[in-house]
Amino acid sequence: MNSGTTLQRYVHILLAIVLSVTVLYYGKDLFLLFIASGLLAFLLLPLARKVEGWGVPRWVGALAATLMMLLLVLGTFFLAGWQLTRFGEDLPALQQAFATKGQALQVWIEEQAHISQREQLKWFNARLAELASSGGDVLMQVFSGTGAVLAAVVPIPIIVFLLLLLKDKFRTFFEQLGSSSEGLVLDIMLNVSKLSRKYLRGVLLVILIGTLSSIGFLILDLRYAVLLGFLIGFLNVIPYVGVLIGSLLPILIALVTKDSMMYAVGALGVCLLTQFLENNFITPKIVGSSVSVNPLASIAALIGFGLLWGVVGMVLAIPITGMLKIVCDSIPSLKPYGYILGEDIEYPDEQQIHLPIINPKKSKGKK
């Protein structure tokens, strides 16, 4: 009987996991839309409350916070678009410079490795053909999916505005869900909200640190310094892969546009300094302390959500795992899972919000 019960429980858990993964995969557009909107609403919540404190209606506070978010996003992309326009104008010159550098590289390889330029071109053309055959479908998917991406992004400001407008209604809803022997729903949601704000502030600081690398590129007199800093800042949000791509771009631009190798070394130094500041000060103390997920759980979450939702899933993997840990820590029966997800670090108690748990039996007795 015990073995049958254990097997039945195992089958139920397995079915629950399979169904959850299936729903997350096929409903990714809807999930990503509301998760991104919810995270932004948590970030803008203090601003909306501050505006409401001036005595204006609730909708004015929600609208002001949403409009500020839109202005920041549009301003950032306008600046990046201006730099991209310059890049497009200089593209023929860059192609010529790339061809010249490539010719010099071929001569050096021929002298050092005794491989003729004809053999080098034959090998390069073969690799290029493989890249074109494998990458053509990917590019078609990217461009064909652009409309779908825009259609998914456009509703985000509207949803953020509505979430901020109805924040008190949601709070009352979680209060009415009440308490149980396994925790308080409002307690969990308040902690999720606090984690989201701290994590997003840390991520924005990481983006800012990456963007400030453009100052180093300007000192090196590197072309497209602002665009490169912008790309590094936003690529840093993508764990592991983004850091590598963001570091290679300025080095490649320095090699193509400058005559001395020292400019490429300087660009590498700027990238290393940026990564040093992020990895040793920003991520552990601001981003890491707000989520407190151990490295193994982080890697598993990155792989899992990356398979489910692609690059966007990798960006959202850490905060979602942190929220899941809060839920597990707040429910006694799930605390072992919260323990295995977290780090063995004691944080100050004030980082968690603890509301009194109301015992329904006692409240009935008082009545």
Secondary structure, 3 states (H helix, E strand, C coil): CHHHHHHHHHHHHHHHHHHHHHHHHHCHHHHHHHHHHHHHHHHHHHHHHHHHCCCCCHHHHHHHHHHHHHHHHHHHHHHHHHHHHHHHHCHHHHHHHHHHHHHHHHHHHHHHHCCCHHHHHHHHHHHHHHHHHHHHHHHHHHHHCHHHHHHHHCHHHHHHHHHHHCHHHHHHHHHHHCEECCEEHHHHHHHHHHHHHHHHHHHHHHHHHHHCHHHHHHHCCCCCHHHHHHHHHHHCCCCCHHHHHHHHHHHHHHHHHCCCHHHHHHHHHHHHHHHHHHHHHHHHHHHHHHHCECHHHHHHHHHHHHHHHHHHHHHHHHHHHHHHHHHHHHCHHHHHHHHHHECCCCCCHHHCCCCCCCCHHHHHHHC
